[in-house]
Amino acid sequence: MSRLLSEAELKNIPIYDLGDIVLRPIVLNDYHDMFLYGSDTEVTKYLLWSTYTKIDDALFSVNEFFLKRPSKGLPQAHAIIDKKNNKMIGTCDFAGYHPEESRGEIGYVLSKDYWGRGIMTKVCKKVIEFGFDYLDLDLITIRHHKLNIGSKMVVQRCGFKYIKEVYNKRFDSFIPYYELQRRDYEKSLS
């Protein structure tokens, strides 16, 4: 079992400077930027949430989903910030978090304008580190839609091992499921 974190610890997650980008907790004003990529059907076609059709959709997501996570026992999500323009270009978080089982599941999204630059691999590796070090997890899982080749490459570059296909109700199909054990992660660092 992982160490149970307080609501304050789940809310005030670490900020990480990764050179050209920063990972920080989501704040209310991020909804403007979230709407820009969340209203792009190319970005959302493989996600578990629907494409935003109005700015209020993004405001609702930030207010009701992201900002309330710590009060529900979930760690705050990391906003991915482009340092050049201080714009939020995506998120990476533990969409599933089960400290009683020492496991969590990573989910992420990135603006199409930033695809193909290795950003999500860099971000995901840092969030994996956050999961093992800050959240004290022993197992991190991840899934992606079969047709999302970009996500498949991120998953592989981050050291996840394919386990099996799992049924996904939203897509009404089976999708790849991967795991990364703490011991394997620690071995890869040495």
N, C-alpha and C positions, 0 to 999 in steps of 0.2 A: 504494500500500500504506500502511495506517495504521501509526503507531508501535506496535510491539508492547509491551504493558504487562506488567509483572512480576505474579506471583501476588499480591504485597502490594498493588499498585495496583488489581488487579481486585477484591480483597477489601475494601479500605478506600476505598470510593467516597465521594464527597462527600455531606454531609447538606445538605438544602435546607429552609429555613423558608419556607412559602408562605402565611403568615398563620394560617389556621384549621387547616392541616394541615402535617405535616413529612414529608419523604421521608428515610429513613435505611436503612442496610443491614438486611436481615432478621437476626434473632437467634433462638436456639433457642426461647425462651419465646413467640414469636409463634404457635406452633402452636395454642394455645388459641383465639386470635381467628381464625386461618385456618380452623379447623374450623367455627366458627360460620357463616361465609359459604360455605365450601366444601362444607357439607352441605345447602345450599339448592339444590334442583333448578332453580329459576328463575334463579339466578346461574350455574350450571354448564352449562345446556342448550346453550349455543353455544361452550363452551370445548373445548380439545383434551385435557383431562383429565377423568376420571370424578368424579362426585359422591362426596364422602367419606361413608362409612357408619358409621365409628367414629373416635374421636379419634386412634387409632394411625395412621390414614391421613394425617392432617395432620402428625403427628410424623414419620412416614417422609418425607413431602414436604420438610419443613424440613431434616431431617438428611441425607437421601440426595440430594435434588435441589438445594435452594437453597444449603445451606452448603458443598457440595462443588463448586459451580460454578467458583470461582477456580482450584482445583487442576486443573480440566479446561480451563482457558484461557478461561473465560467470566466476564464481569463479574457481580458480586453483584447481586441484584435489589434494587430499592427497595421497602421496606415503606411503605405509606401510613398515616400515623398521625393520628388525630383528636386534636388538642391538648387538647380539653376533657376527655377521659377517658383519654388515653394509650392508646387502643385501636387495634390494627391493623385497618384496614377494607378492605385490598386490597393489591395489588402492581402494579408497573409495571416492566418490565425488557426487556432485549434477549434474547428467547427464542432468537434466532439471532444469532450474532456471528462475522463472518468478516473479521478484520483484514487478512488477506492480500489481500482484495478491497476493503477499505475500506468494508464494508457491514455492516448489522445490521438485524434485524427486531424491532420492538416488539410485546410482548404485555402484556395487562393484565387485571385483574379487580377488581371493586369490590362491596362489600356492597350488597345491595338497599336497605338502610336509607338509603343515601347517593346513590341514583340521582336524576337530574334536578336536581342542584344545580350543575352545571358543574365538579365536582371533577375528573373524569377528564380533561376538556379541559385544565385548569390543570396537572395532573400530567403529562399526555402532552407538553405543550409544554416543560415543564422537563426531561423525560427526552430529548426531542429535542435540546435544548440540551446536555445531558450527552453525548449521542451524538456530536454534532459537535465540541464543545469538549474534553471529557475523553477520549473514546475515539478522537477524530480520524477519524471516519468521513466519507466523501464521499456516501454514499447510505444512507437509512433507508427500510425497507419496512414495510408493515403489511397485514394481511388481516382480514376479519370475515365472519361468517356473513351470508348475504343477508337473513335475517329479523331480524337484530340491528340495528334502526334506531338505537338509542342509540349503538352503536359507529360506525355509519356517520356519524352527526353529529359525533362526536369526531374521526374521521379527516378529515372535511371542514373542520372548524374549525381543525385543526392544519396545514392547508395541503398535505396530501398530494394528489397527482394520480392519478386512476384510470388504470390501465395496461391491465388485461385481467382475464379470469376465469381462475382456476387450479383444477385439480382438487384436492380434499381427500379423502383416503381415509377419515378418521373419519366425515365426513358423507356420503360417497359422492355428492358433488355438486361443482359448480363454485362458487367463491366469489370475490368481488371482491379484487383485488390492487392496492395503491397504492404510489407511491414519492414520496420527498421528497429532492431533490438538495441538497447543501450550497450551491451557488451560488444556488438559488432561495430557500433559507432565509435566506441572508445578504442577498439583495435585499429580502426582506420586512421585514428589520430596519431598512433605511435609508430 
